Amino acid sequence: MHLTRRSVFGLTAGLFAGGIAPGAHAQVPNWPQRGVKFVLPLGPGAGVDIGARLFAERLATRWGKPVVVENRPGGDGMVAINAVISANDDHTLLFTPTSSFIAHPYVHEKVPYDPKDLIPIVRVSNTLVVVAVPATGAATLKELIEQVKAQPGKLNWASTTAGNELVVQAFLKNSGLDMARVPYRDNVQALNDLAEGRIHAYVAAYAITRPQVEGKRVKLLAITNKQRASSAPEVATVHELGYAGLAFDGLIGLFGTRVVPDDVREKISTDVRQIATEPLIVERLTQTGQVVSPGTAAEFAAEIEEQRAHFAGVAKTLGIKAAQ
């Protein structure tokens, strides 16, 4: 199951249905009454984890209640998602990249949760996703594609997230390119193999590749995000290079379930967006390979709907039917 355009827009409109309209002066809700929990689908040390802990610390000060981060990796993000949905608690929220669930209907025969149970609250940032090659590899993305054309089936690529994999597979099919995919579960192993030249291209978060990029063993050919990043200003986007089929933005934000009242969602969104403008927060998130891009629930939900539509097209190209 996945959200339709009507259900998403109805959902975002409903965020203000309880009298909390944009610009209205509503009474601040008496929330939180106890500690708040951010559940993450990734382990400690990931860029999302670092960001969640930064916000948790600042929000705890603002709210006067503890805000804890609970890492629940596994199950392609489903462990964390199910933990939040089953908690059914307005003090338990999901802090996640949309890549943790956006491709679920196309990579799993069954999705054990209803996407409509995850309500977008606030967009926090965008993870930078890059196309990386060994230091001795192709000098440009165009050159890499030309090499693949000249040697069908001889070059390979890797990615460790389902969303990125589907996007690359659809791009290769649409472009008539034959490039073998090497499956990895471990980001570190994939990066080491890239640096050694055992794989020829790696589509991954910039934060993952950064150590080897700085060590001059790996280089970046493109960013799949819509805009260039201040942390890698010399790297062009796939849109700029003419390969929009490779575009994918790593959206990160907070989600709640239906039990979170409208006015509480608005309070969380307002507080998070204010904290996201603090220079220290911007600096730290930029260092983890993210672009700080705070956005309202409506803005976040609209971008998620764009991604869903994009993945529907990707799935159609690959002949994949969405799980029911």
N, C-alpha and C positions, 0 to 999 in steps of 0.2 A: 504494500500500500504506500502511496505517496500523495503529497499534497497537490491538489489542483490549483490553478491560478485563482479560481473563485474562492476556494477555502482559505488560501493564504491571505488574500486581500480582505476577506471577511474577518479573519483572525486578527490582522493588524488593525483593522478598523475597530474591532472589539476591545482593543487595548485602551481606548478612550471612552468606551461605552458607559462606564459607571460614573459619568460626570467629570472625568479627569480629561478634559480637552486641552490640546496644546495652548499654552498661554493662560490657562485658567488658574485662579488662585484657590487651590484646594487645601484643606487642612492636612498637615503632615501626619501620616498614619503612625500609630503607636507600634512601630515595628523597628527592629526585632525585639521580641520579648525574651529571647534566649540566644545561645550561640548559633551562628550560621555556618553551614558547611558547603564548600565548593568541591564537587566531585569531578575528577579529571580522568579522561580515558588514556592518559599517557603517564609514564613513570617519572620519578624525580629527575631533575636536571634538564628536562626538555624546555624549549623556549616557552611553551604554554605554561609549564609548571612554574618557571621563574616569574612569568607575568602574573599568574594567579596568586602567588605568594606576595608579590609587591602590592597588589590591590587588596589582598586579605589584610595585610598589616595596616594599610592606610584606612580601610573601611572599618576595621575594628576600633581604631581611634575615633573615627567619626560617629560610629553607631553606639559606642560604649558597651559592646558585647564582643566576645571572641569570634573570630572568623577563621576556621580551620580549613586546610586543604587536604583532601583525601584522594590519593592516587589509586585508581582502580583500572589498571591496564588489562588488556586481554579481550578476546572475542571480537576483534576488529571494532573496538569501541562500544560493543553492546553490553559489556559488563557494567561500565559506568552509566550508560543510558538506563539500563534496567534498574540499577541501584537508585537512581533519582526518581524514576517513574514509580517504582514500588514503594519508595518512602512516602510518596504522596503528601509531602510536607512543605509548607511555604518557607521553611528555613533551610531546605536542602536544594541546592542549585547545581546545574551542570555548566562547567567552564570548559569550553571545548572548541577546537577548530571544526568547521562544518565538514571538512574532509573526513572526519571520523564517522559520519553517518550518511552523507549525501549520496554515496554510491551503493549503499546497502541493498536497495531493491534490485540492483543489477548484478551483484556478485554473490548473493545468497538466495537459495531456493525459498527460504522462509525468513521473514523479518519478525522477530518475536516481540515487537512493540508497535504501537500505532504512532507514526510521525506527528499526527495531530496533537499528541499528548505532550509534545515539546514546544513550549511557547517562547519565541525569541523575546528577550528582555532588553539587551543592549549589545551593540557591536563594540568591541574593544580595539582590535588591531587586525592587521593582515600579515600572515606569515609569507615571507619571500620564498618562492619556489623557483629553482634555477635548473637550467640544462648545463651539466658539467661534463668535461672530458679530461683525459689525462693531459698533463703538461705538454706531452709530445704529440697530442692528438690534433684534430682539425682546428684551424685558426678561427673559423667562423661557423655559424650554424649552417649557412649556405654551403660551405665546403664540406661539412659533415654529411649533409643530405646528398651532395654530389658523390661523395665516397660510397654511400649506401647504394645509390643508383648504379655505380660502376661495379660494385661487388655484392650483388644480391645474395642475401643469406649468410654472408661472411662476417658482418659486423653485428655486435650485440648491444643491448641496453638493459638497464635495470631501474627499478623503482620499488619502494617498500610500502607504498600506500595504494589502495585500490582505486581511489579517484584519479591519481596521476597515471596509473597504469591504463585505465580505460581511455583517458584523453589521448595518450601517446598511441595506443593501439588504433584508435579511430583515425588519428592523423596519418599514421603509416598506411592504413588501408585506403584512405581518400587520396593519398599521394602516390599510390602504387609502389610503395617501398617495402622491401623484404629485409627485415632486421630482427634478429632473434632476441627474445626476451629471456633474461636470466632471473629466476625468482630468488629473492632474498627475504629473510625475516629480520636480519640484523643490519641496521644502518651502518655500523662501524665496519663490518666485514665487507659490505658493498663498497664503501668509500675506499677501504684499503685496496680492494681489487681494482678499483678505478685508477688509483694512484700508480698501481703496478702495471696498468695497461691490460689487465685480464678482461676487463669490460671496457667498451668504447664510449659509452655515454651513460649518464646517471641523472635522472630527474628526481630532485629531492629538495628539502628545505635548505635554504642558504646556511642556516645555523649548523647543519650537519656537515656541509662541505667546507665551511670557513677555515678550520684548522689546516686542512691540506691545501686550500687556496693560498693562505698566508705562507705556507711552507713551500710554495712554488711547485707542488707536485700535481696539482689539479688546477684547471682554469675554467672560467665560466663563459659560456657562449651567449646566454640569454636569460632573461627573467620572464616567467610566465604571467606575472601580475600585470594589471592594466597600466601601472605607472612605474617609472624608474624609482629606485630607492636611494636615499641619501647615504646609506652604508655601502652601496656599490654603484655610485653614480655613473661609472664608465660602462656599465653593462646595459645594453639595450633591451627593450621588451620584445617579445615575439610579435606583438602588433607592429612595432616600428620596423621590424625586419621582414614583415610580409608573411608571417606564419601564424595567423590568428587561430588556426586550428589547434595550436598547442597552448592556447591561453587557459589559465586557471588561477583564480585568486584564493589564497588560503585564508578565508575569513575566520576570525576567532571572536567568540562572545559568550554571553551568559544566557542560559535558558532556565525556565522554571516549568512547573506543571500547572494544570488548570486551577489548583487550589491556591495559587498565589494571587491575591486580590489585585485588581487593576491599579489601585493607588499605591500599593507596595511595589509593583513593577515599575511604576513611574518614579518612585523614590529611589529605587536601586539604580535605574537608568540615569537619573539626574546626578546622583552621587558619583557613579563610576565615570561618567563623562567629564565631570569637573576634575576628578583626580587624574584622569588621563592627560590633562593639559599641564600637569606639574612637570617642570623641567627634569627632575630626577627620574620620574617615571618614563618620560620620553627617552631620556638618555639610556636608561637600563634596557628598555624594550628594543631600542634600536640596536644595542650591542648584541641582543639575542637573535638578530635577523628578522625583526618585525618592523612594520610601519604602523605607527600609532594612528588610528583612524576611528575615534569614538563616533558612534552613530545611534540614533534613536531606534526603538523597537520597530517602527514602521520601515525605516531605512534598511535595517538589518534583515527584516522579513522579506522585503522586496528583492534584496540581493540574493537571498537564499532561493527565492522563487526563480530568479534568473539562472542560478546554478542548476536547479532541478530541470528547467527547460533545456539547458545546455546538455545535461547528462541524458535526457530523454533522446535528444538528437544523436549523441554519441552511441547510445545503446541501439538505436535504430540502424546506424551505420554498421555496427558489429553484429546485428541480428540477435540481440538479447532482449528477452521479454522481462518486464518488471515482475518481481515477486508479488504475489497476491496476499 
